[in-house]
Amino acid sequence: MFMDISVIIPVHNAPIYIEEAINSVNKQNFFGDVEIIVIDDCSTDNTVSSIKRIMKSSRFPIKLIELEQNMKQGAARNKGLSIAKGKYVFFLDSDDFIHEDCLNDLFEEGELFDHDFVMCDWAYSYEDRGIVYANFDSFLREKRLYEKDCERLLEAITFFTVNKLYNKDFLQKNHISYGEGYIYEDYEFYVNTTINARSIGVISNPYYFVRFHDNSTTKISRKTTIHIDSFVRAVEATLLDFEPRKEISYYHLYKHLLRKALNYSNNRAPFGKKIPTIKKVIKLLNNKKVDYIVPKNIVLHNHLYFRRAYVQRGQILKILIVDWLHRKKKLNKVFYKYKAFRDRVKAKNKREAKANVIKESLNNPVKKGRILFLGFDFKYKGNSKYLFDYLTKQAHPYQIFIATKNKSVPGYLRVKPRSLKFYEYLYSSEIVIAESWIPLDFRKREDSKWIQLWHGTPFKKLLFDSNEKNILTKNKLHKRNKQRDIRRWDYLIADSEFAKQKLSKSFLFNPENIMTTGYPRVQWLKDNIVNTNLIEELKAELNIPINKKVILYTPTWRDYNHKTKLTDFNFKLDLGELANKLSDEYVIIDKSHDFEKNWENVYNEVIQPNNTFETQELILISDIIISDYSSIIFDAMHINKPFYLYINDLYKYQDSRGVYQEILDHLQPLITADKNKLMYMIENNIYGNLNLDLSKFIDNNYQNSNEVLKEQIESLISR
């Protein structure tokens, strides 16, 4: 006769609990066809007579199978599975019981979604404490698991096969059965159902109750090796056909098996059997697979076992030490003390190695023709990037390197900042090229030349031209330290006589050593201003239609936000409002300053490019630039790119840093603090109509900036 559900209950000497187990099935709020199959595994007490008594009044038919010899739970369950007539099978241990809604809810979920099996949550049942919930498996938050995600069950703390309603066809099709002849026979069953399932239903209610008592088959004296021998057999059988769909499943299974191996060895292994057992288990794991994915953010003991590869390397002693410390709740304290000590030793060794490299490099002559770029604070961007690219693409006899972590620079040209190799190159280079402040711990050799590219013509006041009120409040040595750096520069680059004058005065730098070669980043703009293919490619990367006009918003940073807990963003233009008021022909790009890290673009109408986009690329594709005190406006002047200045904090900015008044006065027609006026200026092309004379701020008398700089560098090397 066909059944909906077969409930299979293996039993051995459990007369106290078997009645409650069967009664919990009879009390189910399920009105389909259910059969109860009880497999007695050679009980030696009155268990069988108790079952026969229950059979007389059972709501559901009970089939009692009495095995001729004790075969253990795995064989008993397999026997029940072989004779089950139900579409679904449910395994219930004889000392456990289930909630009255268990079978109904699991059956309905299985029928509705055609799952391979449906699971419910579980809880412990204590004689003295009652029901105790202690489960925190993360997959229980899901309603259903599909395909590879079914293997999330391997993350479980406990591998239970008894809280699940299995589709019998699924088990038979995949030849899934329990191990026989040993304890822990359910491991291979649990793992095989998990890696073969394509669909699992999850019921969040704890419908299965595991009775906690002292007569369980897994609580036997450590005088025998039955537990550890059975466990090793179970591990071997579990790994035999383990071929998961997700590589990380190896880690989850291995983590579980290792934890169980350590637990059983500590609590159930006879004297002298602990280490051999761990060795056997580790060998089985590593023979199956040793190069699997291990997640990064895991608890410390698992980090040591698997990310430090104690398991993969078979380092048994280290595993046992970690386990002992973990059980004694001392692992974190000991580990971090050791780590602090190791880090101190490592730092000391690093300092000594660094000192030796510096000493050796300083004692040797500089390498003729070696050039090291420090980048823009070690970043591959700005003037450094464009000059570096130009020089390395030319035929030259020099050794040219750049200090950066940016992997778009070929490895043979790239030096990791502050590495031993970096210090070797820093102190052996004939030419060192920077674009910003150079750390004071970098020593200057008399026989090397330092060239400071800087990063733009100043609109905001620099160093000694400014009171730098906010910065000096936080660091009274700021100006002294910057001037100590400046004294090491041999040459400084400017892109106009106007810029030369400002840089010389503000930096107390000899104007004779300022080379008005122009900026490589501006040269790149000049070279590509009519490069329509490049412009179209860049627009495409940002998903900007070719026919759209681009407005680039590039405000600079504010001194008054320097090292403050709360950043004042009131100076920002409301780009959402601007986008909504402008016509559809415009697209807005927001490129905030790197120093304003806390700013987040909250406007759906505005594009915020990632850091892979160079500012020069954004200038190139823009039709209009909106800025404030940024030097970017001078780049725009060189290619006659329209710009406007939105400034609503002039008094506050003047108080903290200040701007050069002659620039402010000259650009007054392009400055506004009114958003409506700004929109009017954009829509009516005020920049073009004004025809302002900006020639004093730029200098077009020089030729290719890169070529002029190249010639200057060559002349320094040839001396």
VENNOR-V654751 format. One line per field, one symbol per residue. phi: phi as a letter, one per 30 degrees, with the letter a starting at -180 (. if undefined). psi: psi as a letter, one per 40 degrees, with the letter a starting at -180 (. if undefined). A space follows every 10 residues. Layout:
BEGIN
phi: ???
psi: ???
END
This chain:
BEGIN
phi: .dbdbcccbd bahbddcddd dddddddddb cdcbcccccd cidcccdddd ddddedcddc dcccccddbd cieedddddd ddcdcddcbb cbddccabdd cedddddddd ddchddabcb dbbdbcdcci dbdbcbdddd ddcbbbhdde dddddddbcc cccbccdddd dddchcbddb jadiddedde dddddcdcab dbcdddcccc dcaccddcbb eddccedddd ddddddddde cdbddcddde ddddeddddd ddddddcbcd eicddedded ddddddddac cbdbdddbde ddeddcddid ddcidddddd ddddddddhc dedddddddd dddddddddd dddddddddd dddcdddeid bbdcichicd aieeeddedd dddddacccc bbdacdddde edccbdeidd ddddddccdd bcccbadced dddcddcccc ccdhbkddcd dchddcdhed ddddbdcedd dddddedddd bbcbcaddde ddddddchce ddcccddice dddddddcdc dddddddddd dchceddddc cccbdcdced cdhcdcddcd dddddddddd dddddcbccc bddedcdddb dccddcccdd ddddeddddd ddcbccbbcd ddddddedch cebbccbcbe dddddcbjbd dddeddcedc caccdddddd dddcheeddd hddcddcbbc dddeeddddd ddddddddd
psi: hiidhhhhhi ihffdddddd ddddddeifh fahhihhhhh gfieafdddd ddddddehdi hhhhhhidih eidddddddd ddeheidiih hhieeiiiid ecdddddddd ddefidihii iiiihiddea hhhfhfhdee eidihibded eeeeeidhgh eefihhhddd dddefhiiii eiifeedddd ddddeeiehh ihhehgehhh hhieeieegi ieeieddddd dddddddded fhgidhdedd dddddddddd ddddddeehi heeddddddd ddddddddhe gihhidgiid dddddddefd ddefgddddd dddddddefe dddddddddd dddddddddd dddddddddd ddeiiihheh hhheagfeig iadddddddd deeihieihh ihhieheehi deehhhheid ddddddeehd hhhieahhhe ehihideihh hhdafihhdi iibeeiefdd ddddgeeddd ddddddeehd iihieidddd ddddddefhh ddehhgeihd dddddddede gddddddddd defhideihh hhhgiiihde ehfidhhhee eihgdddddd diieeihhhh giiddgdehh hehdehhhii eehidddddd eidihhacei edddddddef hhiihhhefd dddddddiih ddddddedee hiehdddddd dddefddddd fihedeeihe diahdddddd ddddddde.
END
